[in-house]
Amino acid sequence: MIDRYGRPLEDLRVTLTHVCNFSCFFCHMEGEGTQSVVGLSPEQIGLVAKVSVEFGVKTVKLTGGEPTLRRDLPEIIRTIKLSGVREVSLTTNGFLLSNIAGKLKEAGLDRINVSLHALSKERFKDVTGVDGLDRVIEGIKEAKRQGLRPIKLNYVLTKRNDSEIENIIRFSETNEIDELHLIELHPVGLGKSSFSYHMSMEKIEKDIANIAIKSEIRNKHFRPRYTLPSGLVIEIVKPYANPIFCAGCNRIRLTVDGRLKTCLYRDDREIDILYALSSSSLSYEEKLELIRHAFEIAISIREPNFKYLTKVETLQT
């Protein structure tokens, strides 16, 4: 399905919980806030995944909070895989990963993103609130051993950790990480109150581009990608500074409390489907039909948060 801005629907991002064992000062909380809510069951998530495939979704990303805190995470993964999606991936802080990576791979998890915002223990604790760097690194290594590839690292650049960027790149190269995502701080969730720590990525991107042996633009969010001589791919994610970021969005979100959220930044473009997911009076087929109708509405109201106007369009308006 394609929305009225010409953007296809290909990716479903599922928030499994708002609970987290870290306290990163810039967490965007998936644009959902911090209210404590019991997450959807594997069966409920599976229903949405099944319908999403009918509407063109190819990949599902599990996130939180911290999704590895869900004890039924392997069951969630298995249920989603049965829906027919091409790929199930996970974004995690990596703290518990060394103990469960094998179980997640066995359940059908295809790949993983691990957040790593510093490599010095003091800076890591300053950013995350947890003295957990060694456990995260061990989790990354265990994910590699279990074949959860490609492994991607997420590094949010701020004025409190900008001194770590060279170490993060070197670590990624030394440990044969497939991709490193350098992410701009943006004003969502806690990012609103901590946006004074925002840093421009212009110089960093220019330095990376100067040493890259290949550069390209990814369709998703029109993210620049640079391949270094080592083979490491660095992807620049600028949700705030890239004027056409939203034009490349192919994502719809399932919130922890059962809403289809069409944009990270907005609360006015959501469809509540909790009744369809939880009602005991509806049959399985009736639930599917209601969710299908919700997807149709979501696609019809979906619009970019940032609308980029070309010079011609500006003159016409």
C-alpha positions in Angstrom: 0.0 0.0 0.0 1.1 3.5 -0.8 0.0 6.6 1.1 -1.1 9.8 -0.6 2.5 11.1 -0.4 3.7 8.2 -2.5 5.4 6.4 0.4 5.1 2.6 0.5 4.3 0.7 3.8 7.0 -1.9 4.3 8.1 -1.9 7.9 6.2 -2.5 11.2 7.9 -1.3 14.4 6.4 -3.0 17.5 6.9 -1.5 21.0 6.9 -4.5 23.4 7.3 -2.6 26.7 8.0 0.8 28.2 10.1 -0.8 30.9 13.9 -0.3 30.6 16.9 -1.3 32.7 18.8 1.7 31.3 18.0 5.4 31.7 19.6 7.1 28.7 19.1 10.9 29.0 17.9 11.3 25.4 15.6 8.3 25.0 12.8 9.1 22.5 10.5 6.4 24.0 9.2 5.6 20.5 7.1 8.8 20.8 4.8 7.0 23.3 5.7 8.4 26.7 6.6 6.6 29.9 3.3 5.3 31.2 3.5 1.8 32.6 1.4 -0.5 30.4 1.3 -4.3 30.2 2.3 -5.0 26.6 0.3 -6.9 24.0 0.4 -10.7 24.0 2.3 -12.7 21.4 -1.1 -13.7 19.8 -2.2 -10.0 19.6 1.1 -8.9 18.1 0.8 -11.9 15.6 -2.6 -10.7 14.5 -1.3 -7.3 13.6 1.8 -8.7 11.9 -0.5 -11.1 9.8 -2.6 -8.2 8.6 0.4 -5.9 8.0 1.8 -8.5 5.5 -1.4 -8.1 3.5 -0.7 -4.4 3.3 2.9 -4.8 2.1 4.9 -5.0 5.3 8.1 -7.0 4.8 10.0 -6.4 8.0 9.2 -6.2 11.7 11.4 -4.4 14.2 10.9 -5.2 17.9 11.7 -2.4 20.3 10.9 -0.8 23.7 11.8 0.3 26.4 14.0 -2.7 26.5 12.4 -5.7 24.6 14.7 -8.3 26.1 12.9 -7.7 29.5 9.9 -9.5 28.0 10.2 -13.2 29.1 8.0 -14.2 26.3 10.2 -12.6 23.6 11.1 -15.9 21.9 7.4 -16.7 21.6 6.7 -13.3 20.2 9.4 -13.8 17.6 8.0 -17.2 16.6 4.5 -15.9 16.3 5.5 -13.0 14.1 7.6 -15.3 11.8 4.4 -17.4 11.3 2.7 -14.3 9.9 4.9 -14.5 6.7 7.1 -11.4 7.2 10.5 -11.6 5.5 12.6 -10.5 8.5 12.2 -10.0 12.2 14.9 -7.8 13.9 15.4 -6.4 17.4 16.7 -3.2 18.9 18.3 -3.7 22.3 20.7 -2.1 24.8 22.5 -5.5 24.8 22.7 -5.8 28.6 20.9 -9.2 28.7 21.9 -10.3 25.2 24.7 -12.7 26.2 22.3 -14.9 28.1 19.5 -15.1 25.5 21.0 -14.5 22.0 20.9 -18.2 21.2 17.3 -18.6 22.3 16.3 -15.6 20.1 18.1 -17.0 17.1 16.5 -20.3 17.6 13.1 -18.6 17.8 13.7 -17.1 14.4 15.2 -13.7 15.0 17.1 -12.6 11.9 19.3 -9.7 12.9 19.9 -7.2 15.7 20.7 -3.6 16.5 22.6 -2.9 19.7 22.8 0.6 21.2 26.3 1.5 22.1 26.8 5.2 22.9 30.2 5.1 24.5 33.2 2.8 25.0 34.7 4.4 28.1 33.1 3.0 31.3 32.6 6.4 32.8 31.0 7.9 29.7 28.9 4.9 29.2 27.5 5.2 32.7 27.0 8.9 32.3 24.9 8.3 29.2 22.9 5.2 30.2 22.9 5.5 34.0 24.2 1.9 34.2 27.7 0.5 34.8 27.1 -2.1 32.1 29.6 -1.6 29.3 31.3 -5.0 29.7 28.0 -6.9 29.6 26.9 -5.0 26.4 30.1 -5.8 24.6 29.8 -9.5 25.6 26.3 -9.4 24.3 27.4 -8.1 21.0 30.1 -10.9 20.7 27.5 -13.6 21.6 25.1 -12.3 19.0 27.9 -12.7 16.5 28.6 -16.2 17.6 24.9 -17.1 17.3 24.8 -15.8 13.7 22.5 -12.8 14.3 23.7 -10.9 11.2 24.0 -8.3 10.1 24.8 -6.8 13.4 24.3 -3.0 13.5 25.4 -0.6 16.3 23.4 2.5 17.1 25.3 5.5 18.4 23.4 8.7 19.3 25.8 11.7 18.9 25.5 14.3 21.7 27.7 16.9 23.3 28.1 14.5 26.2 29.6 11.6 24.2 31.0 13.2 21.0 34.6 12.3 22.1 33.7 8.7 21.7 33.0 8.6 18.0 36.5 7.6 16.8 36.5 4.8 19.4 33.1 3.6 18.3 34.3 3.5 14.7 37.5 1.6 15.6 35.6 -0.8 17.8 33.2 -1.5 14.9 36.0 -2.2 12.5 38.0 -4.3 14.9 35.0 -6.5 15.9 33.7 -6.9 12.3 30.5 -5.1 12.9 28.4 -4.9 9.7 27.0 -1.4 10.1 27.3 1.6 12.4 24.4 4.0 12.6 25.4 7.5 13.7 22.2 9.0 14.9 21.3 12.6 15.4 19.7 13.6 18.7 16.1 14.8 18.0 13.5 16.4 20.1 11.2 13.5 20.9 10.6 12.0 24.4 13.5 12.9 26.7 15.2 14.4 23.7 12.9 17.4 24.1 14.4 18.3 27.5 17.9 17.3 26.6 18.0 18.9 23.1 20.6 21.4 24.3 23.1 18.5 23.9 22.3 18.4 20.2 25.3 18.4 17.8 25.4 19.0 14.1 26.6 15.9 12.2 27.8 18.0 9.2 31.6 17.9 9.9 31.6 14.2 11.0 29.7 13.2 7.9 32.2 15.2 5.7 35.2 13.5 7.4 33.7 10.1 6.9 32.8 10.9 3.2 36.4 11.9 2.6 37.8 8.5 3.5 34.9 6.4 2.2 35.5 4.1 -0.8 31.7 4.1 -1.6 28.8 6.3 -0.9 25.1 5.9 -1.5 21.7 7.0 -0.3 19.4 4.4 1.3 15.7 4.6 0.3 14.6 4.4 4.0 14.6 8.0 5.3 17.1 8.9 2.5 19.9 8.1 4.8 23.5 8.6 3.5 25.6 5.4 3.7 29.4 5.3 3.5 31.6 2.2 3.1 35.0 2.6 4.7 38.2 0.8 3.4 37.8 -1.7 6.2 34.4 -2.7 4.9 32.4 -1.1 7.7 29.3 0.7 6.5 28.4 3.9 8.4 24.9 5.1 8.0 24.0 8.7 8.9 20.6 9.1 10.5 19.4 12.7 10.7 15.8 12.8 11.7 16.1 16.5 12.6 18.5 18.0 10.1 17.6 16.1 6.9 14.7 18.0 5.2 13.6 14.9 3.2 13.9 12.4 6.1 10.2 11.9 6.4 9.7 11.6 2.7 11.6 8.3 2.8 9.6 6.8 5.8 8.1 3.4 5.1 7.2 2.6 8.7 4.1 2.1 10.7 4.1 1.5 14.5 2.2 -0.7 16.9 2.3 0.9 20.3 2.6 -1.0 23.6 -1.1 -0.3 24.3 -2.5 -1.3 21.0 -2.6 1.7 18.7 -1.4 2.0 15.1 0.9 5.0 15.2 1.6 6.5 11.8 4.4 8.9 12.9 7.0 8.9 15.7 6.5 12.6 16.3 2.7 12.8 16.3 -0.1 11.7 18.5 -2.9 12.9 16.3 -2.5 10.3 13.6 -3.2 7.1 15.5 -5.8 4.4 15.3 -6.8 2.5 18.5 -7.2 -1.2 17.7 -7.1 -2.6 21.3 -10.7 -3.6 21.2 -10.2 -5.6 18.0 -7.2 -7.3 19.7 -8.7 -8.0 23.1 -12.4 -8.5 22.7 -13.6 -12.0 23.7 -16.9 -11.5 21.7 -15.1 -11.3 18.3 -14.1 -14.3 16.2 -10.6 -14.6 14.8 -11.8 -13.5 11.4 -13.7 -10.6 12.8 -10.6 -9.4 14.6 -8.6 -9.6 11.3 -11.3 -7.7 9.5 -11.3 -4.8 12.0 -7.5 -4.6 11.9 -7.6 -4.5 8.1 -10.0 -1.6 8.3 -7.7 0.2 10.8 -4.8 -0.2 8.4 -6.8 1.3 5.6 -7.6 4.3 7.8 -4.0 4.6 9.0 -2.7 4.6 5.5 -5.2 7.3 4.4 -4.3 9.6 7.3 -0.5 9.0 7.2 1.5 12.0 6.5 5.1 13.2 7.0 5.9 15.3 10.0 8.3 17.4 8.0 7.0 18.4 4.6 9.8 19.4 2.3 8.8 21.9 -0.5 10.8 22.2 -3.6 11.6 25.7 -5.0 8.9 25.3 -7.6 6.3 24.2 -5.1 7.2 27.1 -2.9 6.7 29.6 -5.7 3.3 28.0 -6.6 2.1 28.3 -3.0 
